[in-house]
């Protein structure tokens, strides 16, 4: 277990993750999330600058009932809504050199399933997910 104290985000993150742009439709996002069983993906510019993060929950939010729309039309929303409209702007990020102990605590406190890994300039380097932290915990106990 003591090995876990030495691990950093860099050791267990998914480098160069799959990303989407702000112009991606919710239908395209849904297909991507289903193909890869992700909960969410980073939203980046053409220069790999992190613009936001979009999750399955964000897709569900597009179907909120309101006084104007009581039964949102599925195809209209999925084909006509872009990621830009539902993504979380300025998501909580972590650095590559952050200890996994800190990531673990942040995941518990914030109830996040994953964090984008970005540098000070906002360039995306990866994603660290709950599964990655669990993998590190397991690795720290094996010989």
C-alpha positions as CSV (number, residue, x, y, z in Angstrom):
1,X,0.0,0.0,0.0
2,X,2.9,2.3,0.6
3,X,3.8,2.2,-3.1
4,X,0.5,4.0,-3.8
5,X,1.8,7.1,-2.0
6,X,4.5,7.4,-4.7
7,X,2.2,7.2,-7.7
8,X,1.3,10.3,-9.7
9,X,-1.4,11.0,-12.3
10,X,1.2,10.5,-15.0
11,X,1.8,6.9,-13.9
12,X,-1.9,5.8,-14.5
13,X,-3.7,8.4,-16.7
14,X,-4.9,7.6,-20.2
15,X,-2.6,9.7,-22.4
16,X,-3.9,11.2,-25.6
17,X,-7.6,10.3,-24.8
18,X,-10.4,10.4,-27.3
19,X,-11.8,13.9,-27.5
20,X,-14.7,15.8,-29.2
21,X,-15.1,19.3,-30.5
22,X,-17.7,21.8,-29.6
23,X,-19.3,21.1,-33.0
24,X,-20.0,17.4,-32.2
25,X,-23.7,16.6,-32.0
26,X,-25.2,14.8,-29.1
27,X,-26.0,11.8,-31.3
28,X,-22.3,11.6,-32.4
29,X,-21.3,11.9,-28.7
30,X,-23.7,9.2,-27.7
31,X,-22.3,6.8,-30.3
32,X,-18.8,7.5,-29.1
33,X,-19.7,7.0,-25.4
34,X,-21.4,3.7,-26.2
35,X,-18.5,2.4,-28.4
36,X,-15.9,3.0,-25.7
37,X,-18.0,2.7,-22.5
38,X,-16.8,6.1,-21.4
39,X,-18.8,8.2,-19.0
40,X,-17.5,11.4,-20.6
41,X,-14.8,12.9,-22.8
42,X,-12.8,16.1,-23.0
43,X,-13.9,18.9,-25.4
44,X,-10.9,20.4,-27.1
45,X,-10.0,23.0,-29.8
46,X,-8.0,22.0,-32.9
47,X,-4.8,22.9,-30.9
48,X,-5.7,20.4,-28.2
49,X,-6.6,23.2,-25.8
50,X,-9.1,22.0,-23.2
51,X,-12.4,23.8,-23.6
52,X,-14.6,21.7,-21.4
53,X,-15.8,18.2,-20.5
54,X,-19.0,16.5,-21.5
55,X,-20.6,13.5,-19.8
56,X,-23.6,11.2,-20.1
57,X,-25.3,13.3,-17.4
58,X,-24.8,16.4,-19.6
59,X,-26.6,14.6,-22.5
60,X,-29.5,13.8,-20.1
61,X,-29.7,17.5,-19.1
62,X,-30.6,18.3,-22.7
63,X,-33.8,16.5,-22.1
64,X,-34.9,18.5,-19.1
65,X,-38.6,19.2,-18.9
66,X,-39.6,22.9,-18.8
67,X,-42.7,25.0,-19.0
68,X,-42.0,25.5,-22.7
69,X,-41.3,21.8,-23.6
70,X,-42.9,19.0,-21.7
71,X,-41.9,16.1,-23.9
72,X,-38.6,16.9,-25.6
73,X,-38.3,15.3,-29.1
74,X,-35.4,12.9,-29.0
75,X,-34.2,13.1,-32.6
76,X,-34.4,16.9,-32.7
77,X,-32.3,17.2,-29.5
78,X,-29.8,14.5,-30.5
79,X,-29.2,15.7,-34.0
80,X,-29.7,19.5,-33.4
81,X,-27.8,20.0,-30.1
82,X,-24.1,20.5,-30.1
83,X,-21.7,19.5,-27.3
84,X,-21.0,23.2,-26.8
85,X,-24.5,23.7,-25.5
86,X,-24.3,21.1,-22.7
87,X,-20.6,20.7,-21.8
88,X,-19.1,21.7,-18.5
89,X,-16.9,24.7,-19.2
90,X,-13.8,25.1,-17.1
91,X,-13.9,21.6,-15.6
92,X,-11.8,20.6,-12.6
93,X,-8.5,19.5,-13.9
94,X,-5.4,17.8,-12.5
95,X,-1.7,18.0,-13.4
96,X,0.4,15.1,-14.4
97,X,2.6,15.4,-11.4
98,X,-0.2,15.4,-8.8
99,X,-0.1,12.4,-6.4
100,X,-2.8,9.9,-6.9
101,X,-3.6,10.2,-3.2
102,X,-4.9,13.8,-4.0
103,X,-6.8,12.6,-7.0
104,X,-8.5,9.9,-4.9
105,X,-9.5,12.4,-2.3
106,X,-10.8,14.8,-4.9
107,X,-12.9,12.1,-6.6
108,X,-14.5,11.2,-3.3
109,X,-15.1,14.8,-2.3
110,X,-16.4,16.0,-5.7
111,X,-18.0,12.7,-6.7
112,X,-16.3,13.0,-10.1
113,X,-15.7,9.8,-12.1
114,X,-12.7,11.3,-13.9
115,X,-10.7,14.4,-14.4
116,X,-9.0,15.8,-17.5
117,X,-5.2,16.1,-17.1
118,X,-4.0,19.5,-18.4
119,X,-1.0,21.7,-18.0
120,X,-1.0,25.3,-16.8
121,X,-1.6,26.6,-20.3
122,X,-4.7,24.4,-20.7
123,X,-3.3,21.8,-23.1
124,X,-4.9,18.4,-22.6
125,X,-2.5,15.5,-21.8
126,X,-4.8,12.8,-20.7
127,X,-7.7,11.7,-18.5
128,X,-7.5,10.0,-15.0
129,X,-10.6,7.9,-14.1
130,X,-11.8,6.0,-11.1
131,X,-10.8,2.7,-12.8
132,X,-7.2,4.1,-13.1
133,X,-7.0,4.9,-9.4
134,X,-8.4,1.4,-8.5
135,X,-5.8,-0.1,-10.8
136,X,-3.1,1.8,-9.0
137,X,-4.4,0.7,-5.6
138,X,-4.3,-2.9,-6.8
139,X,-0.8,-2.6,-8.2
140,X,0.4,-1.1,-4.9
141,X,-0.5,-4.3,-3.1
142,X,1.0,-6.8,-5.5
143,X,4.6,-8.0,-5.1
